[in-house]
């Protein structure tokens, strides 16, 4: 989802700030480390020992993925997460 914020600057100039929203899937591994991935940006992952640290790192990872790929990624609508159980 892309949003535009318009703000007036001194002198009557207008500044637009574009923002995007991304869904982040967060898991915790066997060592207690939080791992995040962004479904809209394949290969965009990060990890940290705390959720606050993870969110800082995944924001940086998203910015880097967008910068490197030059793409904006598809605008997918987040529907939800389902857990599926299968026989072992």
Secondary structure as GFF3:
##gff-version 3
##sequence-region A 1 88
A	DSSP	beta_strand	2	8	.	.	.	ID=ss1
A	DSSP	three_ten_helix	10	12	.	.	.	ID=ss2
A	DSSP	beta_strand	14	20	.	.	.	ID=ss3
A	DSSP	beta_strand	25	28	.	.	.	ID=ss4
A	DSSP	beta_strand	34	37	.	.	.	ID=ss5
A	DSSP	beta_strand	45	48	.	.	.	ID=ss6
A	DSSP	alpha_helix	51	69	.	.	.	ID=ss7
###
